[in-house]
Amino acid sequence: MKVISLVPSITEALFDLGLTEDEVIGRTKFCVHPEEKVKNIEIIGGTKNLNLEKIKSLKPDLILANKEENIKEQVEILMKDFKVIVYNTETIEDNYYLVKNLGLLFNKEERAQIFNLKIYEILNEAKVNSKIKAAYLIWKNPYMTVGSDTFIHNILSEIGFENIFKNQTRYPEIHTEDLAEADVIMLSSEPFPFKEKHIAELKAFYSEKKIIIVDGEAFSWYGTHIAKCEDYFRDLIAEFNN
């Protein structure tokens, strides 16, 4: 089966499940894992600006998309000519069914189950001892955070953090003063590439707060990625439990 993935984390999951470069024939420019395998695969644009003509020329048997990451109108155009599956992954349960479904689609059920069990194991073991109020920032100018209907929020909750913006939805814009309630401010490495200098900027307002850079992929890449973040989550939680 020839498949095109329009989603970076799904591209990674396909290779984790054992698909080859002969089967995955197209990917976005943001599909960067696994590097040694994706480098030879045709790029069909970005997640939100697909090159529809290139996709059509590749004649895929199946296209995999995501409700949040891809533009509805572009996906609907592709649906006229191709079989397209659109996933919507907001919770760990959604993620379980995503991986399970990919396993069924490509006859990789056993491997999919191994990844799912590993993800549950990691998230069950990675728990902060007490409820810590967290603000997770994904963007700057303006600052943007995550609401309760996002995968990132669900990962935060799974490992014991309380998202101070849990009463909001999607990715709301916020101001520096809105962070006052947080015990920890997490600056994600993606999509905005927060650096140490951005910690310093917030320290000017909140000198006593814990402000850290976190691995955006560990929190936002659904599919199989979390199964490879055991050490990362263990070290992160240790910062709060010691």
N, C-alpha and C positions, 0 to 999 in steps of 0.2 A: 504494500500500500504506500503510495506517494503522499506525503503529508506536508503541509505548510503550517508553521506555527506563527501566530501574530502576537505571541505573549512570551516575554523573556523567561519567566519562571516555568512555563509549560515546555518551552524548548529544552531547558535543563532537565526537566522531569522525563521527557521522552528519551533522552540519552541515558539517564539514570536507570530507566526501565529496560534498556538494552537495545533501543533502536539504533540504526546506523546512518551514516551520511547518504547512503543510497535510498533510504526511506524518508528522511527529513530533507526535503529538497528546497525549502525556502524558510527564511527567518528574518526578523527585523534587525535593524542596526543595533538595537539595545539587547539583543539575545547574545550575551557574551560568555555564557557558561554552557558546557565545558569548552574552554578556549581552544584546545587542540582539535576539537571536532567541528565547532561552528565556523572556524576560520575559512573553511573551504565551501561553505554553503551559501547559495545565492541570497543576497540581501534584497528584500522587497519593500524597502522604505522604513519609516518609523512606525511605532504602534498607532499613532494618530494621523499619519499622513502616508497611507499605503500607496504603493505604485500598483494600481489595479491592472494595468496592461501587462506588467511583468508577471504578476500572479497568474493572469489568464494564460500567458504564454508558457508557463511551467506545467499547466494542465494537471493540477493535483487531484488526487482521489478524495482528499479530505482537507479541510481548513479548520484550525482550532483557534478560537477567539475568546475574548473576555468582555463582559458587559461594561466594565469600568475602564479598561485600558484601551479599548478600540472604539472608533466612531461608528455609531449605529448606522448612519446612512451608507458608509463604505461597506460595512458588513452585509447590509441588505442587498447592495449591488452584487456582491459576490455570491449571495444565496440564490440569485437567479440562474447561475451557471454551475454552481458547485455545492457539494454537501458541506455545510458549515455547522460546527457545534460551538455554541456560545456558553461559556461557563460564567457563573457568578459566585465568587468565593469570598465570603465575609467572615465565616466562622471556622473553627477547627473541624466541626462536623462537615461543613461544606468541603473542606480540604480533603477529608477522609474519602468522600464520595468522588471528588475529582481524581485523586490518585487511583482509587478502585476502578473508576470508569475508564481511565486511560489503560489500566491493566487489562480490562475486558476487551477494549477496542483492539489492542495489539497483541493479545494472547500472552500477556506478561502478568497474569493474576498473582502468581506466587511472589514475584519480585515486588509488585505493588503492595502486597500485604506486609512484606518485610519492612518496607519504608514506612507504612502507616503505623505499624507497631513501634518502630523506633521513634517516630515523632511523638506518640503518646507517652512513651517511656521518658523521653527528654523533658517534655512539658510537665509530667507528673513529678519529676525529681527536682526541677528548677523552680523553687518556690521561696519567695521572701518570707521571713519569719513573722513579720507584722505588716499590716496594711500601710503601704507607703503611697502618698499622693504624688502622682507623676503628671508632668506635662511633656508631651512628645511633639517636637517641632519638625515639620517636613520642609518648610520653606521660609525664606527671608525676603523682606521688602515686597509685600508685607509678610509678617510672620503668619504661618498657617500651621494648624494642628490637626488632630484626628478626632472625629466623633465616634459614637458608639456603634455605627453600622459599617465599620471598617475592619479589615483583617488585622491591622496593626493594633487597634483597640482590643481585639479579642486575644491577641498574643500577650499584650500587657496584662490583661485580666487573668489569663491562664497561669502566669508566673507570679501573680499575687499583687500587682500594682493597681492602684485605683486611679483611673484616668480622670483628672479634674474637669475635663470637658465631655464627660460621659452623657451629659444631658443635651449635647448638640449632635448634629449628624454631618456626615461626609467630612469635608476638610475646611472648617471655618477659618476665616481671618481673625486674628487676635492682636492685642496690643501688649506691650511689655508689662503694663500694670495688671493685666489679666492673669499673670503668672504668680501672683503673690501667694496664692494658696498652696502651691506645689512644694513638696519636700525635695523633689529632684526634678530638674529640667533636663530632658534628654534631647540632644541635637542629633538628628539622623544624618548619616553619611550620604544618603540619597533620598529623594531626587535632588534636593539642594545639597551641595557638598560642604556641609558645615566643617569648620576647622577650629583650631585652638584660639584663633583671634576672635572668633564669634563667642567663645566662652568668656573671654575678657570683656567683650562688649556688654554681656548680660551681668557679669560680675559687678560692673559699675552701678547697676541698679540693685542687685541682690548679692551683696558681698559674702553673706553667710550661707547661701544656698549651695547645695551640691548640684553642679552643672557638668554634664559629661557628654562626650561624643559616643553614639551607639551605632552599631552595624545595621544600616538600613535594610540590607538584604535579609538578615536574620529575622527581622520583624515583619517584612512586607512581601518576601518572595514565598508565595504559597506553592503547593506541589510537593516536591521531595526535598527542598532546600533545608528545611529545619532539621531533617534527619542528620545533616552534616554539621550542625551547630551545637553539638553537645558540649564541647569544651568552652565555646563562647558563652553560652548561657550559664554554665557552671561558674565561670570566672566572674561574670556580671553579677550573679546573685550573691557570690561570696563578698562582693564589695559592700553589700547591704546587711548581710547576716553576721559579719565579724564584729 
